[in-house]
């Protein structure tokens, strides 16, 4: 990962990939946006290793905080994040509606 600038970096390990950048609203916060591991390589500790690289970089480059996000249903990544000391700051709920489905709608 390259120090300084808006883009903190992009890291790869065999079977995995991650990216992180400086939070545009908070110069001392590193926003870790993506961690992905190919299905054939899951369960080998690659996600943990990638997250460790990000947190080590953040510490060495003087970031005060690292943020990340994951889906509530992604138990494996939630476990990785908890293992590294991340805590839930807030939860985001996405609601969807599919027009044309036969659900009654309230009169507005």
HUKATA-V251568 format. One record per residue. N is the residue number from 1. OMEGA is omega as a letter, one per 30 degrees, with the letter a starting at -180 (999 if undefined). D_CENTER is the distance of its C-alpha to the mean C-alpha in whole Angstrom. Layout:
<<N,OMEGA,D_CENTER> <N,OMEGA,D_CENTER>>
This chain:
<<1,a,16> <2,l,19> <3,l,20> <4,l,20> <5,a,20> <6,a,17> <7,a,15> <8,l,14> <9,a,14> <10,a,13> <11,l,13> <12,l,15> <13,l,16> <14,l,19> <15,a,17> <16,a,13> <17,l,11> <18,l,9> <19,l,9> <20,l,8> <21,l,11> <22,l,13> <23,a,13> <24,a,16> <25,a,17> <26,a,17> <27,a,18> <28,l,17> <29,l,13> <30,a,11> <31,l,8> <32,a,5> <33,a,4> <34,l,5> <35,a,6> <36,l,9> <37,l,12> <38,a,16> <39,a,17> <40,a,20> <41,a,18> <42,l,16> <43,a,18> <44,l,18> <45,a,16> <46,l,14> <47,l,11> <48,l,12> <49,l,14> <50,l,11> <51,l,9> <52,l,13> <53,a,13> <54,a,11> <55,l,12> <56,l,15> <57,a,15> <58,a,14> <59,a,17> <60,a,19> <61,l,19> <62,l,20> <63,l,16> <64,a,17> <65,l,13> <66,l,10> <67,l,7> <68,l,4> <69,l,4> <70,l,6> <71,l,9> <72,a,12> <73,a,14> <74,a,11> <75,a,13> <76,a,12> <77,l,9> <78,l,10> <79,l,13> <80,a,11> <81,l,9> <82,l,12> <83,a,14> <84,l,13> <85,l,14> <86,l,11> <87,l,12> <88,l,12> <89,l,13> <90,a,14> <91,a,13> <92,l,14> <93,l,16> <94,l,17> <95,l,21> <96,l,22> <97,a,26> <98,l,28> <99,l,31> <100,l,34> <101,a,33> <102,l,36> <103,l,35> <104,l,37> <105,l,36> <106,l,37> <107,a,40> <108,999,39>>
